[in-house]
């Protein structure tokens, strides 16, 4: 761990100790329910997915919540359609009482296509992208989670390893442009701290939350940059009536390059497969990839905007830059609020709510912090969610923006 990681750990520990000593003096919402859920539930069935920028298809989901009355959740997915592969997630595995647990996840994607936009920042038209054909993507995630005072103070140590290969570049219509043959391995370590002063960690309706995440990106080789990224997220939850909530989120992500990678454009172009002489479409795509590589190595890349969490009317990774910011407002109307057990053989749980959401969100990205919010994009939309006692949220959102409408069908709240 480098000195910046150590410094952040010390700061978070001091914040935790100060927060612990102040708990008795601070008026914070009481938890509505037990935060260590042991209500068992399971679902084994095919479910559709639709993720902006990835595509749509069908998953076979096996989800087992709070196995044998513990807090352990196991999720397994087999994926077909525009993407293919499998995933396995293990959540909240207790190691030492309620205060220490671990998580683990493994992904093995055998087929995927990702939109690659030719320009960073807020520039570029809707169809100004090419498609990267992914040969494979493998990742392994591990985390230790320290939780105190009913999950009001949470500290995470994360370790991620990934490997992927990109085989080809296609235009926005799917026509083949060029072979790419890019294969990369990457390791990322991060530290997270969460102050959760809400009435429920899983389904908050009152209070506020602060999330801080520091991630260190070590250079893969001399061509790549050394950098670190700081993510800050503030949440507010305002009750409306007896069961409804106005949820607010401000998020900002900032990349800081400590050593630039190879930024000579001639050298970067030499790393890429050459085009057939006279193939201008291939040359344009190759030059766009080289320019994006230059910006990544000089400025770094913060969290992107678009996809199923932030700026939902735009595809995933639609907007990238060294700095990004987001503001979202969502009204969550719980028009059914009751504990209703159900058992359909392949799906057993306890329904605790059916929710309709209405949201407005805006985001901006740039290469410098001073340029943030000079340009922005806006999404508006609505969605429905089924909430269960085992901790599951089954979500479908439809969002519209300046580039059209996107449908998101996934699990869990957007934030």
PAKOL-363075 format. One record per residue (C-alpha): residue in three letters; x negated, y, z negated. Coordinates in steps of 0.5 Angstrom, whole numbers, padded with zeros to 4 digits. Layout:
BEGIN
[node 'ALA',[X,Y,Z]] ...
END
This chain:
BEGIN
[node 'UNK',[0000,0000,0000]] [node 'UNK',[-0003,0007,0002]] [node 'UNK',[-0003,0013,-0002]] [node 'UNK',[0003,0016,0000]] [node 'UNK',[0007,0009,-0001]] [node 'UNK',[0004,0009,-0008]] [node 'UNK',[0006,0017,-0009]] [node 'UNK',[0013,0015,-0007]] [node 'UNK',[0014,0009,-0012]] [node 'UNK',[0011,0014,-0017]] [node 'UNK',[0016,0019,-0016]] [node 'UNK',[0022,0014,-0015]] [node 'UNK',[0020,0011,-0022]] [node 'UNK',[0020,0018,-0025]] [node 'UNK',[0027,0020,-0022]] [node 'UNK',[0030,0013,-0025]] [node 'UNK',[0027,0014,-0032]] [node 'UNK',[0030,0021,-0032]] [node 'UNK',[0036,0019,-0029]] [node 'UNK',[0037,0013,-0034]] [node 'UNK',[0035,0018,-0040]] [node 'UNK',[0041,0023,-0038]] [node 'UNK',[0046,0018,-0036]] [node 'UNK',[0049,0019,-0043]] [node 'UNK',[0050,0026,-0042]] [node 'UNK',[0052,0027,-0035]] [node 'UNK',[0059,0026,-0033]] [node 'UNK',[0060,0021,-0027]] [node 'UNK',[0066,0017,-0025]] [node 'UNK',[0067,0010,-0028]] [node 'UNK',[0066,0004,-0024]] [node 'UNK',[0073,0002,-0021]] [node 'UNK',[0071,-0006,-0021]] [node 'UNK',[0066,-0011,-0023]] [node 'UNK',[0060,-0009,-0018]] [node 'UNK',[0057,-0016,-0018]] [node 'UNK',[0063,-0019,-0014]] [node 'UNK',[0063,-0027,-0015]] [node 'UNK',[0070,-0028,-0011]] [node 'UNK',[0069,-0033,-0006]] [node 'UNK',[0071,-0033,0001]] [node 'UNK',[0069,-0035,0007]] [node 'UNK',[0071,-0035,0015]] [node 'UNK',[0068,-0039,0020]] [node 'UNK',[0071,-0037,0027]] [node 'UNK',[0070,-0034,0034]] [node 'UNK',[0070,-0026,0034]] [node 'UNK',[0069,-0021,0039]] [node 'UNK',[0064,-0016,0039]] [node 'UNK',[0063,-0009,0042]] [node 'UNK',[0057,-0005,0041]] [node 'UNK',[0055,0001,0045]] [node 'UNK',[0049,0001,0048]] [node 'UNK',[0048,-0007,0047]] [node 'UNK',[0055,-0009,0051]] [node 'UNK',[0060,-0014,0049]] [node 'UNK',[0062,-0021,0048]] [node 'UNK',[0063,-0027,0043]] [node 'UNK',[0060,-0029,0036]] [node 'UNK',[0061,-0035,0033]] [node 'UNK',[0061,-0033,0025]] [node 'UNK',[0060,-0037,0019]] [node 'UNK',[0060,-0032,0013]] [node 'UNK',[0060,-0035,0006]] [node 'UNK',[0061,-0030,0001]] [node 'UNK',[0059,-0031,-0007]] [node 'UNK',[0057,-0038,-0006]] [node 'UNK',[0059,-0043,-0012]] [node 'UNK',[0061,-0036,-0016]] [node 'UNK',[0055,-0033,-0015]] [node 'UNK',[0053,-0026,-0012]] [node 'UNK',[0050,-0030,-0006]] [node 'UNK',[0052,-0028,0001]] [node 'UNK',[0050,-0032,0007]] [node 'UNK',[0052,-0030,0014]] [node 'UNK',[0050,-0034,0020]] [node 'UNK',[0052,-0032,0027]] [node 'UNK',[0051,-0035,0034]] [node 'UNK',[0052,-0030,0040]] [node 'UNK',[0054,-0030,0047]] [node 'UNK',[0056,-0025,0052]] [node 'UNK',[0052,-0019,0054]] [node 'UNK',[0047,-0021,0049]] [node 'UNK',[0045,-0028,0046]] [node 'UNK',[0041,-0032,0040]] [node 'UNK',[0043,-0033,0033]] [node 'UNK',[0042,-0029,0026]] [node 'UNK',[0042,-0031,0019]] [node 'UNK',[0043,-0027,0013]] [node 'UNK',[0042,-0028,0006]] [node 'UNK',[0044,-0023,0001]] [node 'UNK',[0044,-0021,-0007]] [node 'UNK',[0040,-0027,-0009]] [node 'UNK',[0039,-0027,-0016]] [node 'UNK',[0032,-0027,-0019]] [node 'UNK',[0032,-0024,-0026]] [node 'UNK',[0039,-0023,-0029]] [node 'UNK',[0043,-0017,-0025]] [node 'UNK',[0037,-0012,-0025]] [node 'UNK',[0033,-0016,-0019]] [node 'UNK',[0035,-0020,-0013]] [node 'UNK',[0032,-0021,-0006]] [node 'UNK',[0035,-0021,0001]] [node 'UNK',[0032,-0024,0007]] [node 'UNK',[0034,-0024,0015]] [node 'UNK',[0032,-0028,0021]] [node 'UNK',[0034,-0026,0028]] [node 'UNK',[0032,-0030,0034]] [node 'UNK',[0035,-0026,0040]] [node 'UNK',[0034,-0030,0047]] [node 'UNK',[0037,-0025,0052]] [node 'UNK',[0039,-0018,0051]] [node 'UNK',[0039,-0011,0055]] [node 'UNK',[0038,-0004,0052]] [node 'UNK',[0039,0002,0055]] [node 'UNK',[0033,0006,0056]] [node 'UNK',[0034,0014,0057]] [node 'UNK',[0029,0017,0061]] [node 'UNK',[0029,0024,0057]] [node 'UNK',[0028,0025,0049]] [node 'UNK',[0032,0030,0046]] [node 'UNK',[0038,0032,0048]] [node 'UNK',[0037,0033,0055]] [node 'UNK',[0039,0028,0061]] [node 'UNK',[0045,0026,0064]] [node 'UNK',[0050,0020,0062]] [node 'UNK',[0047,0015,0067]] [node 'UNK',[0040,0018,0067]] [node 'UNK',[0038,0011,0064]] [node 'UNK',[0035,0005,0066]] [node 'UNK',[0036,-0002,0063]] [node 'UNK',[0031,-0006,0059]] [node 'UNK',[0031,-0013,0060]] [node 'UNK',[0029,-0017,0054]] [node 'UNK',[0026,-0024,0054]] [node 'UNK',[0026,-0025,0047]] [node 'UNK',[0027,-0021,0040]] [node 'UNK',[0025,-0024,0034]] [node 'UNK',[0025,-0021,0027]] [node 'UNK',[0024,-0023,0020]] [node 'UNK',[0026,-0018,0014]] [node 'UNK',[0025,-0019,0006]] [node 'UNK',[0027,-0014,0001]] [node 'UNK',[0026,-0014,-0007]] [node 'UNK',[0032,-0010,-0010]] [node 'UNK',[0032,-0007,-0017]] [node 'UNK',[0039,-0005,-0019]] [node 'UNK',[0040,-0001,-0026]] [node 'UNK',[0047,0001,-0029]] [node 'UNK',[0052,-0002,-0025]] [node 'UNK',[0048,-0001,-0019]] [node 'UNK',[0048,0007,-0020]] [node 'UNK',[0040,0007,-0019]] [node 'UNK',[0037,0002,-0014]] [node 'UNK',[0030,0001,-0011]] [node 'UNK',[0028,-0003,-0006]] [node 'UNK',[0022,-0006,-0003]] [node 'UNK',[0022,-0008,0004]] [node 'UNK',[0018,-0012,0009]] [node 'UNK',[0020,-0013,0016]] [node 'UNK',[0016,-0017,0022]] [node 'UNK',[0018,-0017,0029]] [node 'UNK',[0016,-0019,0036]] [node 'UNK',[0019,-0018,0043]] [node 'UNK',[0018,-0018,0050]] [node 'UNK',[0021,-0014,0056]] [node 'UNK',[0021,-0018,0062]] [node 'UNK',[0024,-0013,0067]] [node 'UNK',[0027,-0006,0069]] [node 'UNK',[0033,-0005,0072]] [node 'UNK',[0037,0002,0074]] [node 'UNK',[0044,0004,0071]] [node 'UNK',[0048,-0001,0076]] [node 'UNK',[0044,-0007,0074]] [node 'UNK',[0039,-0007,0080]] [node 'UNK',[0032,-0010,0079]] [node 'UNK',[0027,-0004,0080]] [node 'UNK',[0020,-0008,0077]] [node 'UNK',[0017,-0013,0073]] [node 'UNK',[0015,-0010,0066]] [node 'UNK',[0012,-0016,0062]] [node 'UNK',[0011,-0012,0055]] [node 'UNK',[0010,-0016,0049]] [node 'UNK',[0009,-0013,0042]] [node 'UNK',[0009,-0015,0035]] [node 'UNK',[0010,-0010,0029]] [node 'UNK',[0010,-0010,0022]] [node 'UNK',[0014,-0005,0018]] [node 'UNK',[0014,-0003,0010]] [node 'UNK',[0019,0001,0007]] [node 'UNK',[0021,0004,0000]] [node 'UNK',[0028,0006,-0001]] [node 'UNK',[0031,0009,-0007]] [node 'UNK',[0039,0010,-0008]] [node 'UNK',[0042,0014,-0013]] [node 'UNK',[0050,0012,-0013]] [node 'UNK',[0054,0016,-0018]] [node 'UNK',[0061,0014,-0015]] [node 'UNK',[0067,0010,-0017]] [node 'UNK',[0065,0004,-0013]] [node 'UNK',[0058,0001,-0010]] [node 'UNK',[0062,-0003,-0005]] [node 'UNK',[0068,0002,-0003]] [node 'UNK',[0067,0009,-0006]] [node 'UNK',[0073,0014,-0007]] [node 'UNK',[0070,0019,-0011]] [node 'UNK',[0063,0021,-0013]] [node 'UNK',[0057,0022,-0009]] [node 'UNK',[0051,0018,-0007]] [node 'UNK',[0043,0020,-0005]] [node 'UNK',[0039,0015,-0001]] [node 'UNK',[0032,0016,0001]] [node 'UNK',[0028,0012,0005]] [node 'UNK',[0020,0012,0007]] [node 'UNK',[0018,0007,0012]] [node 'UNK',[0010,0006,0014]] [node 'UNK',[0009,0005,0021]] [node 'UNK',[0002,0002,0022]] [node 'UNK',[-0001,0002,0029]] [node 'UNK',[-0001,-0004,0033]] [node 'UNK',[-0007,-0002,0037]] [node 'UNK',[-0012,0004,0038]] [node 'UNK',[-0007,0006,0044]] [node 'UNK',[-0001,0006,0038]] [node 'UNK',[0000,0012,0033]] [node 'UNK',[0000,0012,0026]] [node 'UNK',[0006,0015,0023]] [node 'UNK',[0011,0015,0017]] [node 'UNK',[0018,0017,0017]] [node 'UNK',[0023,0020,0012]] [node 'UNK',[0030,0019,0012]] [node 'UNK',[0035,0023,0007]] [node 'UNK',[0042,0021,0007]] [node 'UNK',[0047,0025,0002]] [node 'UNK',[0054,0022,0001]] [node 'UNK',[0060,0025,-0002]] [node 'UNK',[0067,0022,-0003]] [node 'UNK',[0073,0026,-0005]] [node 'UNK',[0080,0023,-0007]] [node 'UNK',[0086,0025,-0003]] [node 'UNK',[0092,0022,-0007]] [node 'UNK',[0092,0016,-0011]] [node 'UNK',[0088,0011,-0006]] [node 'UNK',[0085,0015,0000]] [node 'UNK',[0079,0018,0001]] [node 'UNK',[0075,0024,0005]] [node 'UNK',[0068,0021,0006]] [node 'UNK',[0062,0026,0008]] [node 'UNK',[0055,0024,0010]] [node 'UNK',[0049,0029,0012]] [node 'UNK',[0043,0025,0015]] [node 'UNK',[0036,0027,0017]] [node 'UNK',[0030,0023,0019]] [node 'UNK',[0023,0026,0020]] [node 'UNK',[0017,0022,0023]] [node 'UNK',[0010,0025,0022]] [node 'UNK',[0004,0023,0026]] [node 'UNK',[-0002,0022,0022]] [node 'UNK',[-0006,0019,0028]] [node 'UNK',[-0004,0020,0035]] [node 'UNK',[-0004,0014,0040]] [node 'UNK',[-0007,0014,0047]] [node 'UNK',[-0003,0020,0050]] [node 'UNK',[-0007,0021,0057]] [node 'UNK',[-0002,0020,0062]] [node 'UNK',[-0007,0017,0067]] [node 'UNK',[-0009,0011,0062]] [node 'UNK',[-0001,0010,0060]] [node 'UNK',[0001,0009,0067]] [node 'UNK',[-0005,0004,0068]] [node 'UNK',[-0002,0000,0062]] [node 'UNK',[0005,-0001,0067]] [node 'UNK',[0006,-0006,0072]] [node 'UNK',[0005,-0002,0079]] [node 'UNK',[0011,-0001,0084]] [node 'UNK',[0011,-0003,0091]] [node 'UNK',[0009,0003,0095]] [node 'UNK',[0014,0007,0098]] [node 'UNK',[0019,0005,0092]] [node 'UNK',[0021,0012,0090]] [node 'UNK',[0026,0009,0085]] [node 'UNK',[0021,0004,0082]] [node 'UNK',[0016,0010,0081]] [node 'UNK',[0021,0015,0078]] [node 'UNK',[0023,0009,0073]] [node 'UNK',[0015,0008,0071]] [node 'UNK',[0014,0015,0071]] [node 'UNK',[0020,0016,0066]] [node 'UNK',[0017,0010,0062]] [node 'UNK',[0010,0013,0061]] [node 'UNK',[0013,0020,0059]] [node 'UNK',[0017,0017,0054]] [node 'UNK',[0011,0013,0051]] [node 'UNK',[0007,0019,0051]] [node 'UNK',[0012,0023,0047]] [node 'UNK',[0013,0017,0042]] [node 'UNK',[0005,0017,0041]] [node 'UNK',[0004,0024,0040]] [node 'UNK',[0010,0026,0036]] [node 'UNK',[0013,0019,0033]] [node 'UNK',[0020,0017,0033]] [node 'UNK',[0025,0018,0028]] [node 'UNK',[0032,0014,0027]] [node 'UNK',[0036,0015,0034]] [node 'UNK',[0043,0017,0035]] [node 'UNK',[0049,0013,0038]] [node 'UNK',[0051,0006,0037]] [node 'UNK',[0056,0003,0031]] [node 'UNK',[0054,0008,0025]] [node 'UNK',[0053,0015,0028]] [node 'UNK',[0055,0019,0034]] [node 'UNK',[0060,0013,0035]] [node 'UNK',[0062,0015,0042]] [node 'UNK',[0055,0014,0045]] [node 'UNK',[0051,0008,0046]] [node 'UNK',[0046,0006,0041]] [node 'UNK',[0039,0010,0042]] [node 'UNK',[0042,0015,0047]] [node 'UNK',[0039,0021,0043]] [node 'UNK',[0031,0020,0041]] [node 'UNK',[0026,0025,0038]] [node 'UNK',[0021,0026,0033]] [node 'UNK',[0027,0029,0028]] [node 'UNK',[0034,0027,0028]] [node 'UNK',[0040,0030,0024]] [node 'UNK',[0047,0028,0023]] [node 'UNK',[0054,0030,0020]] [node 'UNK',[0060,0026,0019]] [node 'UNK',[0067,0027,0016]] [node 'UNK',[0072,0021,0016]] [node 'UNK',[0079,0021,0013]] [node 'UNK',[0080,0014,0010]] [node 'UNK',[0087,0012,0009]] [node 'UNK',[0089,0006,0005]] [node 'UNK',[0096,0004,0007]] [node 'UNK',[0096,-0003,0004]] [node 'UNK',[0093,-0003,-0003]] [node 'UNK',[0094,-0010,-0006]] [node 'UNK',[0090,-0016,-0008]] [node 'UNK',[0093,-0021,-0003]] [node 'UNK',[0090,-0028,-0003]] [node 'UNK',[0090,-0031,0004]] [node 'UNK',[0088,-0038,0007]] [node 'UNK',[0088,-0040,0014]] [node 'UNK',[0084,-0046,0014]] [node 'UNK',[0078,-0043,0017]] [node 'UNK',[0079,-0036,0014]] [node 'UNK',[0080,-0035,0006]] [node 'UNK',[0079,-0029,0002]] [node 'UNK',[0083,-0024,-0002]] [node 'UNK',[0085,-0018,0002]] [node 'UNK',[0085,-0012,-0002]] [node 'UNK',[0086,-0006,0003]] [node 'UNK',[0088,-0005,0010]] [node 'UNK',[0085,0002,0012]] [node 'UNK',[0086,0007,0018]] [node 'UNK',[0080,0012,0019]] [node 'UNK',[0080,0019,0023]] [node 'UNK',[0073,0022,0024]] [node 'UNK',[0069,0027,0027]] [node 'UNK',[0062,0027,0027]] [node 'UNK',[0056,0031,0030]] [node 'UNK',[0049,0030,0031]] [node 'UNK',[0042,0033,0034]] [node 'UNK',[0035,0031,0036]] [node 'UNK',[0029,0034,0037]] [node 'UNK',[0021,0034,0037]] [node 'UNK',[0021,0039,0032]] [node 'UNK',[0025,0041,0026]] [node 'UNK',[0026,0048,0028]] [node 'UNK',[0029,0046,0034]] [node 'UNK',[0034,0042,0031]] [node 'UNK',[0042,0044,0032]] [node 'UNK',[0040,0048,0038]] [node 'UNK',[0044,0043,0042]] [node 'UNK',[0049,0038,0039]] [node 'UNK',[0053,0032,0041]] [node 'UNK',[0060,0031,0038]] [node 'UNK',[0065,0025,0037]] [node 'UNK',[0072,0024,0035]] [node 'UNK',[0075,0018,0034]] [node 'UNK',[0080,0013,0030]] [node 'UNK',[0079,0006,0027]] [node 'UNK',[0082,0000,0023]] [node 'UNK',[0079,-0004,0018]] [node 'UNK',[0081,-0010,0013]] [node 'UNK',[0077,-0010,0007]] [node 'UNK',[0077,-0016,0002]] [node 'UNK',[0075,-0018,-0005]] [node 'UNK',[0069,-0022,-0003]] [node 'UNK',[0065,-0016,0000]] [node 'UNK',[0067,-0016,0007]] [node 'UNK',[0070,-0010,0012]] [node 'UNK',[0072,-0012,0019]] [node 'UNK',[0072,-0006,0023]] [node 'UNK',[0074,-0003,0030]] [node 'UNK',[0073,0004,0032]] [node 'UNK',[0074,0008,0038]] [node 'UNK',[0071,0014,0039]] [node 'UNK',[0071,0019,0045]] [node 'UNK',[0065,0025,0046]] [node 'UNK',[0063,0028,0052]] [node 'UNK',[0060,0022,0056]] [node 'UNK',[0067,0018,0055]] [node 'UNK',[0070,0013,0050]] [node 'UNK',[0066,0007,0046]] [node 'UNK',[0069,0001,0042]] [node 'UNK',[0066,-0001,0036]] [node 'UNK',[0068,-0008,0033]] [node 'UNK',[0063,-0010,0028]] [node 'UNK',[0063,-0011,0020]] [node 'UNK',[0062,-0006,0015]] [node 'UNK',[0063,0001,0014]] [node 'UNK',[0059,0006,0018]] [node 'UNK',[0056,0009,0012]] 
END
